[in-house]
Amino acid sequence: MRFTLLLSVLLLFVTGCQQSLDLGTNPEPVDITGSVKKGDTPLTGMRLNLQPLDAGLPAAIDIKEGKISAKVTPGNYTWYISGDEKELASKGIPESFHAGSMERTVEIKGGETLDFKVD
C-alpha cells in the first residue's frame, strides 16, 4: 500500500514536471543597414555590438567606411563600439561607448536603416 501511494505521488510529480517551461524561440533574423559616425566622420575598422535587453541575440557587426549591414534578431538592444584599443583611442571614441548603456538603445524590427552616432 505504501509503495503504491509513493508510486502514485511520484507519477503525479513527474507528470506535472513534464509541462515544461516554454522557453520559446527567437524570431528569424532580419536585415538591417545603417551608418556609424563620430560627429560627421564615418567610422571604419571597428565593430558595432548589439546586446539584447529582452528578446534577441547578441550581434557584432563590422563597420566598413561608416556603413553596417547584417542580419539581426528583432528586439531591443543597447549598443557599443569595439575594436583595437589604440584605434578606439586614436578615433576619439569615448570610454562610455566601449560598453552598452541604457542611455543608448535601439529597437530592431527589420528593414530599417539605422544611424548610430558616437558623440
CYANA upper distance limits for C-alpha pairs under 8 A (distance plus 0.5 A):
  1 MET  CA      5 LEU  CA      6.75
  2 ARG  CA      6 LEU  CA      6.54
  3 PHE  CA      7 LEU  CA      6.46
  4 THR  CA      8 SER  CA      6.55
  5 LEU  CA      9 VAL  CA      6.72
  6 LEU  CA     10 LEU  CA      6.59
  7 LEU  CA     11 LEU  CA      6.48
  8 SER  CA     12 LEU  CA      6.68
  9 VAL  CA     13 PHE  CA      6.65
 10 LEU  CA     14 VAL  CA      6.65
 11 LEU  CA     15 THR  CA      6.53
 12 LEU  CA     16 GLY  CA      6.58
 13 PHE  CA     17 CYS  CA      6.72
 14 VAL  CA     18 GLN  CA      6.78
 15 THR  CA     19 GLN  CA      7.84
 26 ASN  CA     55 ALA  CA      7.46
 26 ASN  CA     56 GLY  CA      6.90
 26 ASN  CA     73 THR  CA      7.57
 27 PRO  CA     56 GLY  CA      8.49
 27 PRO  CA     73 THR  CA      6.88
 27 PRO  CA     74 PRO  CA      7.33
 28 GLU  CA     73 THR  CA      6.69
 28 GLU  CA     74 PRO  CA      8.26
 29 PRO  CA     71 LYS  CA      5.87
 29 PRO  CA     72 VAL  CA      5.22
 29 PRO  CA     73 THR  CA      4.59
 29 PRO  CA     74 PRO  CA      6.98
 30 VAL  CA     71 LYS  CA      5.55
 30 VAL  CA     72 VAL  CA      5.85
 30 VAL  CA     73 THR  CA      6.59
 30 VAL  CA     74 PRO  CA      7.19
 30 VAL  CA    109 LYS  CA      7.84
 30 VAL  CA    110 GLY  CA      5.31
 30 VAL  CA    111 GLY  CA      7.41
 31 ASP  CA     69 SER  CA      7.83
 31 ASP  CA     70 ALA  CA      6.28
 31 ASP  CA     71 LYS  CA      4.98
 31 ASP  CA     72 VAL  CA      6.97
 31 ASP  CA    110 GLY  CA      6.05
 31 ASP  CA    111 GLY  CA      6.10
 31 ASP  CA    112 GLU  CA      8.38
 32 ILE  CA     68 ILE  CA      8.38
 32 ILE  CA     69 SER  CA      6.23
 32 ILE  CA     70 ALA  CA      6.08
 32 ILE  CA     71 LYS  CA      6.67
 32 ILE  CA     72 VAL  CA      7.53
 32 ILE  CA    108 ILE  CA      8.45
 32 ILE  CA    110 GLY  CA      6.38
 32 ILE  CA    111 GLY  CA      6.07
 32 ILE  CA    112 GLU  CA      6.29
 32 ILE  CA    113 THR  CA      6.72
 32 ILE  CA    114 LEU  CA      7.90
 33 THR  CA     67 LYS  CA      7.89
 33 THR  CA     68 ILE  CA      5.91
 33 THR  CA     69 SER  CA      4.86
 33 THR  CA     70 ALA  CA      7.15
 33 THR  CA    111 GLY  CA      8.21
 33 THR  CA    112 GLU  CA      7.26
 33 THR  CA    113 THR  CA      5.43
 33 THR  CA    114 LEU  CA      6.75
 34 GLY  CA     67 LYS  CA      6.22
 34 GLY  CA     68 ILE  CA      5.72
 34 GLY  CA     69 SER  CA      7.17
 34 GLY  CA    113 THR  CA      5.28
 34 GLY  CA    114 LEU  CA      4.85
 34 GLY  CA    115 ASP  CA      5.88
 34 GLY  CA    116 PHE  CA      8.10
 35 SER  CA     42 PRO  CA      8.00
 35 SER  CA     66 GLY  CA      5.83
 35 SER  CA     67 LYS  CA      4.97
 35 SER  CA     68 ILE  CA      6.45
 35 SER  CA    113 THR  CA      8.47
 35 SER  CA    114 LEU  CA      6.95
 35 SER  CA    115 ASP  CA      5.36
 35 SER  CA    116 PHE  CA      6.58
 36 VAL  CA     42 PRO  CA      6.51
 36 VAL  CA     43 LEU  CA      6.46
 36 VAL  CA     63 ILE  CA      7.76
 36 VAL  CA     66 GLY  CA      5.53
 36 VAL  CA     67 LYS  CA      6.69
 36 VAL  CA     68 ILE  CA      7.90
 36 VAL  CA    115 ASP  CA      6.58
 36 VAL  CA    116 PHE  CA      5.21
 36 VAL  CA    117 LYS  CA      6.44
 36 VAL  CA    118 VAL  CA      8.08
 37 LYS  CA     41 THR  CA      5.80
 37 LYS  CA     42 PRO  CA      4.79
 37 LYS  CA     43 LEU  CA      5.87
 37 LYS  CA     66 GLY  CA      6.68
 37 LYS  CA    115 ASP  CA      8.49
 37 LYS  CA    116 PHE  CA      6.95
 37 LYS  CA    117 LYS  CA      5.65
 37 LYS  CA    118 VAL  CA      6.60
 38 LYS  CA     42 PRO  CA      6.92
 38 LYS  CA     43 LEU  CA      7.20
 38 LYS  CA     93 ILE  CA      8.14
 38 LYS  CA    117 LYS  CA      6.32
 38 LYS  CA    118 VAL  CA      5.11
 38 LYS  CA    119 ASP  CA      6.50
 39 GLY  CA    117 LYS  CA      7.38
 39 GLY  CA    118 VAL  CA      7.23
 39 GLY  CA    119 ASP  CA      6.73
 41 THR  CA     66 GLY  CA      8.39
 42 PRO  CA     65 GLU  CA      6.57
 42 PRO  CA     66 GLY  CA      4.58
 42 PRO  CA     67 LYS  CA      8.24
 43 LEU  CA     63 ILE  CA      7.28
 43 LEU  CA     64 LYS  CA      7.81
 43 LEU  CA     65 GLU  CA      6.57
 43 LEU  CA     66 GLY  CA      5.11
 44 THR  CA     63 ILE  CA      5.65
 44 THR  CA     64 LYS  CA      5.23
 44 THR  CA     65 GLU  CA      5.23
 44 THR  CA     66 GLY  CA      5.99
 44 THR  CA     67 LYS  CA      8.42
 45 GLY  CA     62 ASP  CA      7.53
 45 GLY  CA     63 ILE  CA      6.32
 45 GLY  CA     64 LYS  CA      6.53
 45 GLY  CA     65 GLU  CA      8.23
 45 GLY  CA     83 GLY  CA      7.99
 46 MET  CA     62 ASP  CA      6.57
 46 MET  CA     63 ILE  CA      5.94
 46 MET  CA     64 LYS  CA      8.28
 46 MET  CA     81 ILE  CA      7.39
 46 MET  CA     82 SER  CA      6.41
 46 MET  CA     83 GLY  CA      5.35
 46 MET  CA     84 ASP  CA      8.11
 47 ARG  CA     60 ALA  CA      6.52
 47 ARG  CA     61 ILE  CA      5.75
 47 ARG  CA     62 ASP  CA      5.03
 47 ARG  CA     63 ILE  CA      5.91
 47 ARG  CA     81 ILE  CA      6.12
 47 ARG  CA     82 SER  CA      5.67
 47 ARG  CA     83 GLY  CA      6.67
 48 LEU  CA     60 ALA  CA      6.25
 48 LEU  CA     61 ILE  CA      5.60
 48 LEU  CA     62 ASP  CA      6.95
 48 LEU  CA     63 ILE  CA      7.14
 48 LEU  CA     79 TRP  CA      7.38
 48 LEU  CA     80 TYR  CA      6.43
 48 LEU  CA     81 ILE  CA      5.37
 48 LEU  CA     82 SER  CA      7.11
 49 ASN  CA     58 PRO  CA      7.88
 49 ASN  CA     59 ALA  CA      6.16
 49 ASN  CA     60 ALA  CA      4.93
 49 ASN  CA     61 ILE  CA      6.76
 49 ASN  CA     79 TRP  CA      5.93
 49 ASN  CA     80 TYR  CA      5.79
 49 ASN  CA     81 ILE  CA      6.53
 49 ASN  CA     82 SER  CA      7.54
 50 LEU  CA     58 PRO  CA      6.01
 50 LEU  CA     59 ALA  CA      5.55
 50 LEU  CA     60 ALA  CA      6.93
 50 LEU  CA     77 TYR  CA      6.24
 50 LEU  CA     78 THR  CA      6.32
 50 LEU  CA     79 TRP  CA      5.13
 50 LEU  CA     80 TYR  CA      7.39
 51 GLN  CA     57 LEU  CA      7.65
 51 GLN  CA     58 PRO  CA      5.34
 51 GLN  CA     59 ALA  CA      7.37
 51 GLN  CA     77 TYR  CA      5.71
 51 GLN  CA     78 THR  CA      5.82
 51 GLN  CA     79 TRP  CA      6.67
 51 GLN  CA    100 GLY  CA      7.58
 52 PRO  CA     56 GLY  CA      5.91
 52 PRO  CA     57 LEU  CA      6.46
 52 PRO  CA     58 PRO  CA      6.47
 52 PRO  CA     75 GLY  CA      7.38
 52 PRO  CA     76 ASN  CA      6.37
 52 PRO  CA     77 TYR  CA      4.84
 52 PRO  CA     78 THR  CA      7.02
 53 LEU  CA     75 GLY  CA      8.17
 53 LEU  CA     76 ASN  CA      5.98
 53 LEU  CA     77 TYR  CA      5.68
 53 LEU  CA     78 THR  CA      7.29
 54 ASP  CA     75 GLY  CA      7.19
 54 ASP  CA     76 ASN  CA      6.73
 54 ASP  CA     77 TYR  CA      8.19
 55 ALA  CA     74 PRO  CA      7.90
 55 ALA  CA     75 GLY  CA      5.78
 55 ALA  CA     76 ASN  CA      7.52
 56 GLY  CA     72 VAL  CA      8.46
 56 GLY  CA     73 THR  CA      5.59
 56 GLY  CA     74 PRO  CA      6.38
 56 GLY  CA     75 GLY  CA      5.66
 56 GLY  CA     76 ASN  CA      7.84
 56 GLY  CA     77 TYR  CA      8.46
 57 LEU  CA     72 VAL  CA      8.09
 57 LEU  CA     73 THR  CA      6.56
 59 ALA  CA     72 VAL  CA      7.33
 61 ILE  CA     68 ILE  CA      7.18
 61 ILE  CA     69 SER  CA      7.93
 61 ILE  CA     70 ALA  CA      7.20
 62 ASP  CA     68 ILE  CA      7.03
 63 ILE  CA     67 LYS  CA      6.08
 63 ILE  CA     68 ILE  CA      5.79
 64 LYS  CA     68 ILE  CA      7.14
 72 VAL  CA    108 ILE  CA      8.13
 73 THR  CA    108 ILE  CA      7.98
 74 PRO  CA    107 GLU  CA      8.00
 74 PRO  CA    108 ILE  CA      5.35
 74 PRO  CA    109 LYS  CA      5.65
 74 PRO  CA    110 GLY  CA      7.25
 75 GLY  CA    107 GLU  CA      6.25
 75 GLY  CA    108 ILE  CA      5.75
 75 GLY  CA    109 LYS  CA      7.32
 76 ASN  CA    105 THR  CA      7.45
 76 ASN  CA    106 VAL  CA      6.30
 76 ASN  CA    107 GLU  CA      4.91
 76 ASN  CA    108 ILE  CA      6.71
 77 TYR  CA    105 THR  CA      5.93
 77 TYR  CA    106 VAL  CA      5.82
 77 TYR  CA    107 GLU  CA      6.76
 77 TYR  CA    108 ILE  CA      8.07
 78 THR  CA    100 GLY  CA      5.85
 78 THR  CA    101 SER  CA      6.49
 78 THR  CA    102 MET  CA      6.79
 78 THR  CA    104 ARG  CA      6.08
 78 THR  CA    105 THR  CA      4.80
 78 THR  CA    106 VAL  CA      6.79
 79 TRP  CA     99 ALA  CA      7.91
 79 TRP  CA    100 GLY  CA      5.60
 79 TRP  CA    101 SER  CA      7.56
 79 TRP  CA    104 ARG  CA      6.80
 79 TRP  CA    105 THR  CA      6.95
 79 TRP  CA    106 VAL  CA      8.11
 80 TYR  CA     97 PHE  CA      5.63
 80 TYR  CA     98 HIS  CA      6.09
 80 TYR  CA     99 ALA  CA      5.74
 80 TYR  CA    100 GLY  CA      5.66
 80 TYR  CA    101 SER  CA      8.30
 81 ILE  CA     97 PHE  CA      6.38
 81 ILE  CA     98 HIS  CA      6.00
 81 ILE  CA     99 ALA  CA      7.77
 82 SER  CA     88 LEU  CA      8.02
 82 SER  CA     98 HIS  CA      6.57
 83 GLY  CA     87 GLU  CA      7.52
 83 GLY  CA     88 LEU  CA      6.95
 84 ASP  CA     88 LEU  CA      6.69
 85 GLU  CA     89 ALA  CA      6.68
 86 LYS  CA     90 SER  CA      6.52
 87 GLU  CA     91 LYS  CA      6.53
 88 LEU  CA     92 GLY  CA      6.74
 88 LEU  CA     93 ILE  CA      5.78
 89 ALA  CA     93 ILE  CA      6.46
 89 ALA  CA     94 PRO  CA      8.30
 93 ILE  CA     97 PHE  CA      7.19
 93 ILE  CA     98 HIS  CA      8.37
 93 ILE  CA    118 VAL  CA      7.59
 94 PRO  CA     98 HIS  CA      7.79
 94 PRO  CA    119 ASP  CA      8.34
 95 GLU  CA     99 ALA  CA      8.27
 96 SER  CA    101 SER  CA      8.44
 97 PHE  CA    101 SER  CA      8.47
 97 PHE  CA    118 VAL  CA      7.76
100 GLY  CA    104 ARG  CA      7.77
101 SER  CA    105 THR  CA      7.95
108 ILE  CA    112 GLU  CA      8.39
